[in-house]
Amino acid sequence: MQKTLVWIVLSAAISVVGSVAYADTRLVVGAGALRAYNGDQLATGRVAYEWEPLANYWDIRPYAQLLASDRGDYLVGLGVLKQTPLGRKFEIGISLSAGYYHEGSDKLGDELDHDVEFHTSLMLDYLLSPDRRLRLELGHISNADLGDENKGTESLILSIVFSR
């Protein structure tokens, strides 16, 4: 059931690519792994919507995301990101979001021990065209000591970013 839900969300996101409404908004659709550095990775999908940069606030870009594993774990959150050009074809960036975490059947509770989790990431974008980019993102999810345990876990995600 959870796998079906993840694929429905990803399919719906891909189908609305043409309806990105504002001048510099982005739809991000990706796949990768949670527990990226452990032997027991979880297949993961990510869908995010990035709003226009806030010109009066150093071009920080607000975003919303859904990060879901094939075993029913998901994180829904809001955050901000900042990117900067690195040559003509690359951009590097960082992001921070906070959100609600739901534990699935795999019991990531020993790593993620709270309903509130924080997702930080480093990203590298490669510009494919004016309205498409390929993004590699290394992330960390943690509860910032809100729970009894705070081991956290890493994510590694490859995404296509659609923009207008």
Secondary structure as UniProt FT lines:
FT   HELIX           2..15
FT   HELIX           17..19
FT   TURN            23..24
FT   STRAND          26..34
FT   TURN            36..37
FT   STRAND          42..50
FT   HELIX           55..57
FT   TURN            58..59
FT   STRAND          60..69
FT   TURN            70..71
FT   STRAND          74..86
FT   TURN            87..89
FT   STRAND          90..102
FT   TURN            105..106
FT   HELIX           108..110
FT   STRAND          116..129
FT   TURN            130..131
FT   STRAND          132..142
FT   TURN            144..145
FT   STRAND          153..163
//
